[in-house]
Amino acid sequence: MHEKFDAVVIGGGISGLITTQILSQAGYRVLLAEKEANLGGTNGSFQNARGDTFDFGYHTIDYNRSPFTTRYFARMLKDKFHLLSLRRGIALQGHTLPYNAPISEWPKALADKISASEFHDSLNGPPTRDAIEKIYGSYLMRVAFDEILPSYPSLAWQRKKGKPESDLMDSVYPWFFPQTSPKAVDGPEWVKFHQKVRNQGEHLVMYPDEGGFGAFIAGIYDHIDHSNVKVVKGFASLDVALDQKDQRVSSIVIDGNSYSATRYFWCAPLVIMGRLLGMEFPVAHPQMLCLGSYAFENELPFRFHEILIGEKDVPINRISFPGAIAGKKNDLLQIEFAYPVGDMNVTAESWRADCLKYVRERGLIPENAEPVDYKYFGAVKGFISNYDPRQMVADFQAQLLPSTNITYPYVGLEADNINRIVPSVFKQVYQAIADESAI
């Protein structure tokens, strides 16, 4: 069997769904191909046996970080969402404290080790040991590099493989440091945004009223003009007939069925297309993501919506409270951890016990509280490399030819923010539509 379409979209994650929505609403006949059984990629929600909703992938959207994305999110949800002033905490050396708190509000056991009473952060370059020490002192510098950074196994792996540690500090600096005097910074969008949040002292996020973050995915799907779309998902094999000389695709074959189009929109992992094009990517190592989702009978003590963990030898990167984020009963707990595949062996039950021990010791749940439901999710998600992912993207883009009939709605290799993904998809897809010869 062979079918012809105006466009073929490969990959049914967020960028693939938005691409399909735009094309279908513009009247193009579209094939959407997704190898998994469900659309949305690594973003969505699930329910436990009791009916509680938990998310995997994205959890919230930063309000007005991208005004366009904010309006799009609201439209996909038909304005059924709420704003939340996110209360974030950090965990250091056995203490849990508010994120971006002045040093005067830090626990005395920590504050006594720090000589300064206030900080003026003028850093506008790589956060090296020397640069951090000049601003925050030797104690916080050592904690950051020798305790917090290795508490993230994927960061420790990259440092061991030779990546400069200052290049790995995005997850540490300034997240685990005390409040400083307001400052203006240059650099990537995410650096400027998070410094703005620190300067303001409030972080507003958006979250669906019902259905968890998966309601946003469902909203995009509902806005697709399905009279113009064929969806093929859950398939075993996909072969792409591609000429490397001009980077043009003539057809794709899914489980023996052939499809062709004038234009192909690649929303699947970039590394796969790199291999098809004969491009060499630096060696990358897969990363395992673990999520433990707990439900309790009674309310939990509420102080934070999420907590970033910076304690070495603790198998936790982040703790969140989905019930509080949803604006409902605060009886849910979710714990997140990522590590290089092969470096560790996290099992569902042993990790469950380790995590419960930790949150009890920190007073985040009552000592006698036992979960009435526990769900473990473990899957390979993303990769790590000692090569700069932004340079990898630049190298990929530099090798693309004008003759190609492939559009890349969003080009990225690392976990990225939806406020950058959504505008990119609209821009790239509408540029393809505007070129009458493209579709």
TORPADREN-918336 format. One line per field, with one value per residue (C-alpha): z, x, y; residue number from 1; residue in three letters. Coordinates in steps of 0.2 Angstrom, whole numbers, plus 5000, padded with zeros to 4 digits. Each point is the difference from the previous one (the first is absolute). Example, Ala and Ser with C-alpha at 12.3 -4.5 7.8 and 13.67 -1.06 7.14 Angstrom:
TORPADREN-918336
up = (5039:4997)
east = (5062:5006)
north = (4978:5017)
n = (1:2)
res = (Ala:Ser)
***
This chain:
TORPADREN-918336
up = (5000:4996:5006:4995:5012:4999:5016:5010:5019:5008:5019:5010:5015:5004:4984:4989:5007:4998:4982:4996:5007:4990:4984:5002:5004:4984:4990:4996:5001:5013:5005:5018:5005:5018:5005:5017:5004:5007:4994:5010:5000:5017:5007:5007:5015:5008:5014:5014:5005:5012:4985:5006:4985:4998:4986:4991:4990:5001:5016:4998:4988:5005:4999:4987:4997:4982:4999:4984:5009:5014:4988:4991:5016:5006:4983:5000:5017:4996:5014:5013:5009:5016:5004:5014:5009:5001:5017:4997:5013:5001:5010:5006:5013:5009:5000:4989:4997:4988:4983:4998:5018:5008:5010:5015:4998:4997:5015:5013:4997:4982:5002:5014:4987:4989:5004:4989:5005:4982:4982:4985:4985:4985:4992:4981:4994:5003:5019:5004:5017:5001:4994:5012:5015:4997:5002:5012:5009:5002:5009:4988:4986:5007:5003:4982:4991:5012:5007:4989:4983:5004:5007:4982:4993:4982:5004:5009:4985:4988:5012:5001:4981:5000:4997:5009:5017:4997:4984:5011:5013:4992:5012:5015:4998:5005:5006:5016:5005:5011:4994:4993:4995:4984:4984:4981:4991:4982:4992:4995:5002:5015:5009:4998:5005:5016:5006:4997:5011:5013:4999:5001:5014:4992:4987:4992:4991:4991:5003:4993:5012:4996:4992:5005:4987:4988:4998:4990:4988:4998:4997:4985:4993:5002:4989:4986:4985:4999:4984:4992:5011:5000:5016:5000:5017:5009:4985:5000:4986:4990:4986:4992:4981:5000:4988:5010:4985:5000:5017:4992:5006:4986:5012:5016:5004:5016:5003:4982:4995:4989:5002:4990:5001:4993:5017:5015:5018:5011:5018:5006:5009:4990:5002:4990:4985:5002:4997:4985:4993:5003:5013:5014:5017:5016:5010:5012:5015:5004:5016:5011:5008:5015:5007:5016:5002:5018:5006:5018:5010:5009:4996:5000:5009:4987:4998:4982:4983:4995:5008:4991:5009:5001:5012:4994:5001:5001:4985:4997:4989:5003:5011:4995:5007:4985:5011:5006:4982:4994:5013:5008:5016:5004:5001:4986:4999:4984:5001:4985:4997:4984:4998:4985:4995:5007:5014:5012:5002:5007:5004:5003:5018:5007:4993:5008:5017:4998:4994:5014:5013:4994:4999:5018:5007:4992:5007:4983:5005:5017:5008:5000:4983:4988:4982:4994:4983:4991:4982:4993:4983:4993:4982:4989:4997:4991:5000:5007:4992:5004:4984:5001:4993:4994:4989:4994:4994:4992:4991:4994:4993:4991:4990:4994:4981:4992:4989:5014:5001:5019:5013:5018:5010:5016:5000:5017:5008:5018:5012:4995:5006:4991:5000:4986:4992:4996:4991:4990:4993:4995:4992:4990:4995:4993:4991:4991:4996:4994:4987:4988:4992:5017:5002)
east = (5000:5006:4992:5004:4998:5005:5011:5007:5003:5012:4999:4985:5007:4995:5009:4992:4983:5001:5007:4985:4988:5007:5000:4983:4992:5008:4991:5015:4998:5012:5007:5006:5011:5005:5008:4993:4982:4996:5003:5008:5018:5007:4988:4983:4990:4994:4989:5002:4987:4992:4998:5014:5009:5019:5010:5016:5010:4995:4991:4996:5002:5008:4988:5004:5018:4994:4983:4997:5001:4990:4986:5001:5000:4984:4991:5004:4993:4985:5006:4997:5016:5007:5015:5011:5013:5013:5007:5017:5012:5018:5007:5018:5010:4985:4990:4985:4998:4992:5008:5007:4999:5012:5014:4992:4986:5011:5001:5013:5010:5003:5001:5013:5012:4998:5009:4990:4983:4995:5006:5003:5001:5008:5004:4997:5011:5004:4996:5017:5006:5010:4985:4988:5012:5003:4981:4994:5016:5009:4987:4986:5012:5005:4983:4994:5014:5004:4983:4986:5007:5004:4983:4994:5008:4998:5010:5013:5002:5003:5013:5009:5000:5009:4987:5004:4991:4995:4991:4989:4995:4983:4991:5010:5003:4991:4987:5008:5007:4993:4991:5011:4997:4991:5011:4998:5007:5004:5000:4988:4981:4999:5014:4991:4983:5006:5010:4984:4990:5014:4999:4981:4999:4985:4998:4983:4995:4985:4992:4984:4985:4996:5009:5018:5013:4993:4985:5011:5005:4982:4995:5012:4994:4982:5004:5007:4988:4999:4991:5016:5011:5005:5009:5011:5007:5007:5009:5015:5010:5002:5012:5004:5005:5013:5013:5014:5007:4985:4993:4983:4988:4990:4989:4999:4994:4991:4998:5000:4988:5007:4997:5006:4998:5007:5007:5005:5001:5012:4995:5008:5017:5013:5014:4990:4999:5018:5004:4989:5009:5017:5005:5011:4994:5011:4998:4985:4995:4982:4992:4987:4986:4991:4984:4992:4982:4992:4982:4996:4984:5002:5007:5019:5008:5001:5015:5005:4993:5017:5017:5017:5012:5018:5006:5013:4996:4982:4991:4988:5002:4983:4984:4983:4983:4988:4984:5006:5005:4983:4992:4992:5003:5018:5001:5011:5019:5011:5019:5011:5018:5011:5016:5011:4994:5012:5007:4986:4986:4985:4986:4982:4998:5018:4998:4983:5007:5015:4989:4988:5014:5007:4983:4996:5017:4997:4983:4992:4988:4994:5011:4986:4993:4999:4995:4984:5006:5017:5005:5017:5005:5017:5005:5015:4997:5013:5019:5015:5017:5016:4997:4990:4982:4998:5015:4994:4984:5010:5011:4984:4992:5016:4999:4982:4998:4988:4994:4992:4982:5001:4994:5006:4986:5012:5018:5007:5010:4997:4985:4993:4987:4983:5000:5014:4992:4983:5005:5014:4987:4988:5014:5008:4983:4993:5016:4998:4982:5005:5012:4987:5012:5003:4983)
north = (5000:5018:5016:5018:5015:5018:4998:4986:5004:4988:5000:5002:5010:5018:5007:4987:5003:5018:4998:4989:5012:5015:4990:4992:5017:5007:4987:4989:4981:4993:4983:5000:4986:4996:4983:5000:4995:5017:5017:5014:4992:5000:5013:4996:4994:4984:4995:4987:4988:5013:5012:5012:5009:5001:5007:4994:5012:5018:5005:5018:5015:5016:5014:5013:4993:5000:5010:4990:4983:5007:5005:4983:4990:5009:4998:4981:4998:5012:5011:4986:5002:5009:5011:4994:5010:4985:4997:4992:4993:4993:4987:5001:4991:4993:5016:5006:5018:5012:5003:5017:5004:5014:4992:5007:4988:4985:4987:5006:4984:5005:5019:4999:4993:5015:5016:5012:5006:5006:4996:5010:4988:5008:4984:5001:4986:4982:4995:4993:4996:5017:5010:4992:5002:5018:5003:4987:4995:4984:4990:5002:4997:4983:4995:5005:4990:4986:4996:5007:4997:4981:4998:5000:4984:5005:5016:4990:4988:5015:5007:4983:4999:5017:5013:5016:5001:5018:4994:4989:5013:5004:4989:5006:5019:5011:4987:4995:5017:5014:5015:5014:5018:5002:4999:5000:4986:4996:4983:4987:5002:4988:5009:5017:4993:4992:5015:5010:4988:5002:5019:5000:4987:4992:4986:4999:4984:4993:4984:4991:5000:4982:4985:5005:5006:4987:5011:5012:4986:4994:5018:5001:4984:5006:5015:4990:4999:4981:5001:5004:4988:4982:4994:4985:4995:4985:4993:4988:5008:5016:5001:5017:5000:5015:5006:5006:5011:5012:4995:4996:4987:4991:4989:4991:4983:4995:4982:4996:5014:5014:5019:5015:5019:5016:5005:4990:5008:4991:5001:4984:4999:5010:4987:4988:5012:5004:4982:4999:5015:4992:5013:4996:5004:4999:4984:5002:4990:4996:5006:4991:5010:4994:5007:4994:5005:4998:5003:5002:4999:5017:5017:5003:5014:5014:5011:4999:4994:4993:4997:4999:4988:5003:4987:4988:4981:5003:4992:5015:5015:5008:4998:5008:5000:4998:5002:5017:5005:4995:5011:4985:4989:4999:4981:4996:4999:4997:4997:5001:4994:4998:4990:4993:4983:4987:5011:4995:4988:5008:4987:5005:4994:5004:5017:5002:4996:5012:5014:4998:4999:5017:5009:4994:5006:5017:5002:5001:4986:4994:4987:4987:5005:4985:5002:4992:4999:5000:5000:4998:5007:4996:5004:5005:5019:5010:4998:5008:5004:5009:5010:5017:4996:5018:4997:4984:5009:5013:4987:4991:5016:5005:4984:5002:5003:5013:4985:4990:4997:4997:5014:4999:5009:4999:4996:4995:4986:5003:5002:5017:5012:5000:5019:4998:4985:5007:5016:4991:4987:5014:5010:4985:4992:5017:5004:4983:5004:5017:4992:4994:4988:4992:4991)
n = (1:2:3:4:5:6:7:8:9:10:11:12:13:14:15:16:17:18:19:20:21:22:23:24:25:26:27:28:29:30:31:32:33:34:35:36:37:38:39:40:41:42:43:44:45:46:47:48:49:50:51:52:53:54:55:56:57:58:59:60:61:62:63:64:65:66:67:68:69:70:71:72:73:74:75:76:77:78:79:80:81:82:83:84:85:86:87:88:89:90:91:92:93:94:95:96:97:98:99:100:101:102:103:104:105:106:107:108:109:110:111:112:113:114:115:116:117:118:119:120:121:122:123:124:125:126:127:128:129:130:131:132:133:134:135:136:137:138:139:140:141:142:143:144:145:146:147:148:149:150:151:152:153:154:155:156:157:158:159:160:161:162:163:164:165:166:167:168:169:170:171:172:173:174:175:176:177:178:179:180:181:182:183:184:185:186:187:188:189:190:191:192:193:194:195:196:197:198:199:200:201:202:203:204:205:206:207:208:209:210:211:212:213:214:215:216:217:218:219:220:221:222:223:224:225:226:227:228:229:230:231:232:233:234:235:236:237:238:239:240:241:242:243:244:245:246:247:248:249:250:251:252:253:254:255:256:257:258:259:260:261:262:263:264:265:266:267:268:269:270:271:272:273:274:275:276:277:278:279:280:281:282:283:284:285:286:287:288:289:290:291:292:293:294:295:296:297:298:299:300:301:302:303:304:305:306:307:308:309:310:311:312:313:314:315:316:317:318:319:320:321:322:323:324:325:326:327:328:329:330:331:332:333:334:335:336:337:338:339:340:341:342:343:344:345:346:347:348:349:350:351:352:353:354:355:356:357:358:359:360:361:362:363:364:365:366:367:368:369:370:371:372:373:374:375:376:377:378:379:380:381:382:383:384:385:386:387:388:389:390:391:392:393:394:395:396:397:398:399:400:401:402:403:404:405:406:407:408:409:410:411:412:413:414:415:416:417:418:419:420:421:422:423:424:425:426:427:428:429:430:431:432:433:434:435:436:437:438:439)
res = (Met:His:Glu:Lys:Phe:Asp:Ala:Val:Val:Ile:Gly:Gly:Gly:Ile:Ser:Gly:Leu:Ile:Thr:Thr:Gln:Ile:Leu:Ser:Gln:Ala:Gly:Tyr:Arg:Val:Leu:Leu:Ala:Glu:Lys:Glu:Ala:Asn:Leu:Gly:Gly:Thr:Asn:Gly:Ser:Phe:Gln:Asn:Ala:Arg:Gly:Asp:Thr:Phe:Asp:Phe:Gly:Tyr:His:Thr:Ile:Asp:Tyr:Asn:Arg:Ser:Pro:Phe:Thr:Thr:Arg:Tyr:Phe:Ala:Arg:Met:Leu:Lys:Asp:Lys:Phe:His:Leu:Leu:Ser:Leu:Arg:Arg:Gly:Ile:Ala:Leu:Gln:Gly:His:Thr:Leu:Pro:Tyr:Asn:Ala:Pro:Ile:Ser:Glu:Trp:Pro:Lys:Ala:Leu:Ala:Asp:Lys:Ile:Ser:Ala:Ser:Glu:Phe:His:Asp:Ser:Leu:Asn:Gly:Pro:Pro:Thr:Arg:Asp:Ala:Ile:Glu:Lys:Ile:Tyr:Gly:Ser:Tyr:Leu:Met:Arg:Val:Ala:Phe:Asp:Glu:Ile:Leu:Pro:Ser:Tyr:Pro:Ser:Leu:Ala:Trp:Gln:Arg:Lys:Lys:Gly:Lys:Pro:Glu:Ser:Asp:Leu:Met:Asp:Ser:Val:Tyr:Pro:Trp:Phe:Phe:Pro:Gln:Thr:Ser:Pro:Lys:Ala:Val:Asp:Gly:Pro:Glu:Trp:Val:Lys:Phe:His:Gln:Lys:Val:Arg:Asn:Gln:Gly:Glu:His:Leu:Val:Met:Tyr:Pro:Asp:Glu:Gly:Gly:Phe:Gly:Ala:Phe:Ile:Ala:Gly:Ile:Tyr:Asp:His:Ile:Asp:His:Ser:Asn:Val:Lys:Val:Val:Lys:Gly:Phe:Ala:Ser:Leu:Asp:Val:Ala:Leu:Asp:Gln:Lys:Asp:Gln:Arg:Val:Ser:Ser:Ile:Val:Ile:Asp:Gly:Asn:Ser:Tyr:Ser:Ala:Thr:Arg:Tyr:Phe:Trp:Cys:Ala:Pro:Leu:Val:Ile:Met:Gly:Arg:Leu:Leu:Gly:Met:Glu:Phe:Pro:Val:Ala:His:Pro:Gln:Met:Leu:Cys:Leu:Gly:Ser:Tyr:Ala:Phe:Glu:Asn:Glu:Leu:Pro:Phe:Arg:Phe:His:Glu:Ile:Leu:Ile:Gly:Glu:Lys:Asp:Val:Pro:Ile:Asn:Arg:Ile:Ser:Phe:Pro:Gly:Ala:Ile:Ala:Gly:Lys:Lys:Asn:Asp:Leu:Leu:Gln:Ile:Glu:Phe:Ala:Tyr:Pro:Val:Gly:Asp:Met:Asn:Val:Thr:Ala:Glu:Ser:Trp:Arg:Ala:Asp:Cys:Leu:Lys:Tyr:Val:Arg:Glu:Arg:Gly:Leu:Ile:Pro:Glu:Asn:Ala:Glu:Pro:Val:Asp:Tyr:Lys:Tyr:Phe:Gly:Ala:Val:Lys:Gly:Phe:Ile:Ser:Asn:Tyr:Asp:Pro:Arg:Gln:Met:Val:Ala:Asp:Phe:Gln:Ala:Gln:Leu:Leu:Pro:Ser:Thr:Asn:Ile:Thr:Tyr:Pro:Tyr:Val:Gly:Leu:Glu:Ala:Asp:Asn:Ile:Asn:Arg:Ile:Val:Pro:Ser:Val:Phe:Lys:Gln:Val:Tyr:Gln:Ala:Ile:Ala:Asp:Glu:Ser:Ala:Ile)
***
